[in-house]
Amino acid sequence: MKAFLKSLAVITVVFISFQPVNSVAKNAKDANGKYNTLLQTIHCPSDVSSYGNFRDYGYWAGGSWCGKTGVAGYWVWVNPNWYVWEYSR
């Protein structure tokens, strides 16, 4: 019984901490309202191995990224896209 309860506790913690990528993506593109005025979207699925499903990278001056020329702005990664924003709130 003790082993069963321990297993149940682990399953419960995993279930509670799980968040589907789609629900993250819905609010994460602008880092939950932190940025506004979308400048560019860059599709780059290979970046998931470096950045996971979400990363608020912050300001980057731009340059070559994933075969495209990225503009200067606030970069937010939501797998499989980078979103580049003009303003930080």
N, C-alpha and C positions, 0 to 999 in steps of 0.2 A: 504494500500500500504506500509506503514511504517513497519508493522509487517512482510509482505512478504519479504521486503528487508533485514530485520534483520535475518529472517530464511535462506535466500539465503546466507548471509554472514557466518553464522554458518556452513552451508553445505559446502561451499567453503573451509573454514579453515579445516574442518574434512577431506575433499577429498584431499587437498594438503598435509596434514601431514600423510596420510595413506601410509604405505609402506608394500607391501606383504612380508610375512616371507621368501619366496623363493628368492626374490631379496636381502634381508638382508643376508641370508645364503650364497649366492654366494660369497660375498666379506668379510663376517664377520668371517669366520672360523679362519683366521690368523689375526684378528683384523685389517683388511685393510692394510696388509703388515707389521704389527708391529712385527710379529714373523715368524720364519722359522724352517724347519726340524721337520715335524710332527712325534711325538713319539707314540701317542696312541689316539684312539677314544673310548669313552665310551658312549654307548647308555643308557640314563637315563631319559625317558619321565616324570617321576614324579617330576623332578627338576623344571619344568616350573612354578609351584606354588611359588617357592622361588626366581627364577632368571628371570622370564619373558621369552622373546624370545631371548634376547642377553645379555651377561655379559662378559666383559673382567676382569676376576678374578685376573689375574696376577700370580706371582710365588707362587707355593705351593709345599712343600717338598714331597708330595705324601702320600699314605696310602689307607685304605679301603674306597671305594666310590661306592655306588650303586651296591653292591655285587661283585665288582671287586677290584683288587689291582691297584690303580692309581700310575703312575710313577711321579717322581719329574719333574717339568717343569712349563711352562707358560700355564695356563688353560683358555680356552675361551669356553663359553657356547653359542651354537646356537641350540635352541630347535629343536630336542630332544637329541642332543649329546653334550658331552664335547670333546674338541680337546686339546690335550696336546702337546706343542711345546718345542723344546730344546733350541732355541736361541731367544733372544730379539734383535731387530735391533737398 
